[in-house]
Amino acid sequence: MSKVEVIQKALEKIILDPKYAGILSVLKGARNGAVYGAKVRFPHALVMIFMFRSGTVQEKLQLIFKATRTHAQNLAKYATVYKLTMLLLKHMGSEPGKEGPYDTFFAGLLGGYLVFGRRSKKGHISSVSKQIVIFVFARVILAAAKLSIEPRMGIIKSNDLSKRISHDAWPVFAALSWGSVMWLFRWHPETVQSGLRSSMDYIYVQSDHWDSLRNFLIYNK
């Protein structure tokens, strides 16, 4: 057996030992956060930066790398704080070894503040952090809306009424969302997130200008 195989076997013995499962899950969570963050951010940054940002190819590649690194680091840090806090709360609660009903909330609260809520030394919050928080917030609101009409938990106790609201709510929500964002973009564009504002400018403003067949069909003026 080679040295590499001996080391691999020793490491596998450690990671498969149940007594290390808790702390190793923290490391695994950090790894998964970094990998997922890179996978999600890289293609998005690649497309958005090359389409809408000015600058040299090198400058654009640097921006893509920075955005990808930030997203990966943020998710890795959050996973570490969250899972480590959950591990500590599990062993510090009234029933050691058992997860409490609010442990997930407090662990998420701490992770959200430390990773996504803190400002840089210059007083800024990164656009990547803002995008992640807004993404999460939107899904929290949708989940809360679903729970609010769930007969077992929400304010609506009738199954028939709950189904009717669930069926009709989405068209209203979609209409109000798009009506609101178009009004904001038209009259208060500075309040719209920069990435969304760039996309809307490309579609709705730049489509008003052309002076030849080339910049009518192939690219904008």
N, C-alpha and C positions, 0 to 999 in steps of 0.2 A: 504494500500500500504506500503510495507516494505521500510526501509531506502535505501537498495540497488536499488530498483526500482525507488525511488525518485531521487537518484543520477544519475542513468542511464538516466532517462527522462530529467533531467536538462542538462546533457552532450550532449544528442542527440539534444536538442533545440539549444545548442551553435554550434555544428558542422554542423547543417542544416541551420544556419543563413547565408545568402549570404554575409553579410559584413565581415565574417571571412573566406570566401572561399579561398582567396589568400594565407594567411599565413598558413591555415590548409593544403593546397595542398603541401606546403613545407614540413610539418611534414609527410604527407602521402607519399611523394616522398622518404624521408629518410627511412621510414619504409619499403617501397617496395624495395628500393635499398639494404637494409640489408638482407631482406628475399631472394631476388633473388640471391644475392652474395653467401649466405650460401648454397642455393640449388644447385647452379652451381659448386661451388668449392669443397664442401664436398665429393661427389662421385669421382670426378677427383683426388683429393688429396689422398683419401683412396686407390684407385687403384695404382696410380703412386708411392706413398711412400712405400706401402707394397711390390710392385713388384721390385722397383729399388733402394730403400734406404737400407743401412745397419743400424744395431742398434737393441736395444731391442724393445719389443712391446710398452712399456711405452714411449720410445723416439719417436717412429713412431707416436703414438697417439698425442703426444705433437706437432709434426710437422704438423699433419693434422689439429689440433685445431688452430694452429697459422696461417696456410694458409687460412683456412675458415674464421677466424676472420678478417684477413687483407682484404680479398676480400669483405666481407660484410661491413666492415667499410669504405673501399674506395668508394664503390658504394653509400653508405648512405651519405657520406660526399660530393661526387660529386653531387648527386641529390639535396642536401641542397643548395650548392653554386649555382648551375645552376638555380634552380627554384626561389631562393631568388633574384638572380641577374635579372632574367627575370621579376620578380615582381617589382623590383625597376626601371628598365629601362622602363617598361610599364607606370609608373606614373611620370617618369622624362623626357620623350621624348617630342618632339615638339607637339605631340597630346596626352596629358595625357589620360590614359585609353585604348590606342590603341597600339598594338605591332608593333614595327618598323621592317623593312625588314631585318636588320642585328643584331637584338637583340639576336637571337639564337646563332649566330656565336660568338659574344663577351661574352655571358654568358658561352658558351662552352669553349672558350679560357681561361677565368679566372678560371673556374673549373678544366680544364685540367692542368693548371700550378700549382694551389694551391694543388690539390690532387695527381696528378700523376707525376708532373714535379719536385717537390721538393725532395731534398736529405735528408737522415737522418742526425743526428748529427755526425755520423761517416763517412758521405760522400757517403753512399750507396743508391741505388734505389732498392726497393724490387723486387724479381723475379715475384711476383704476379702483381705488377704495370706494369712491363715490358710486361708481357703476355697480360694484358688487353689492353694496348696501341697498341701493335702489332696487336691484334685481330681487334681493331677498325680501325687502319691504313689500314689493308688489305681490309676491306670492303669499306673504303673511296675510295681507288684506284679503286676497281671494279665498284663502283657507278660512279666515275668520268669517267672511260672508257666507261660506258654505255651512259652517258650524251654526251660524245665527238662525238658519232656517231648518236645521236638523231637528226633527220632532223630539228626539231624546235629550237634546242639549240646548237648543235655541229658544227663541221667543215664539216661533211658529210650532204649534202642537198638532196641527192637522196635516196628515200625510198628503192629502189631495192638494191642499193649498201650497205645501212645501214643494211638491213636484211642479205645480203651475209657476210658482215664482222662479224656481230653478230653470225652467224651460224658457221663460220670458226675460229673465234678468240679463242674459248675455247681450242680446241685441241693444238693449238700453245702455248697458255699460260701454259697449263698443262705440255707439253713437256719441255718447257724452265725452268719452276719452278723445276721440278724433275731433269733435267739434271744439273742445277746450284747447287742445294742442295747436290747432290751426289758428284760433283766435289769439293765443299767446304768441305764436310765431309771427303773426301779422302785426300786432300792436306792442308786444313786449318781448322781442326776440332775445334780449339779453338775459331773460329769466330761463330760457330753454337750454338744456344741457348741450355743451358745445358739439359733441358728436352727432346728436340728433339734429341740432341746428344746421350743421354742415350738410347732412343728408337732405334735409328739407329745402335748403337753399339750392342744392344741386337739382332737385326734382321740380320745385315750384317757382323759383325765382329765375334761375339760369335758363329755364325753358321759355322765358319771355323774350329772349334776345338771340338774334341771328342776322347775318347779312350775306349769307351765301348758302348754296346747297350743301357744301362741305360741313360747315358748322351747324347746319340744321339737322343733318343725318348722322355725321360721324363723331363729332366732338362739339363741346360748347364753345361759344365765342370767347 
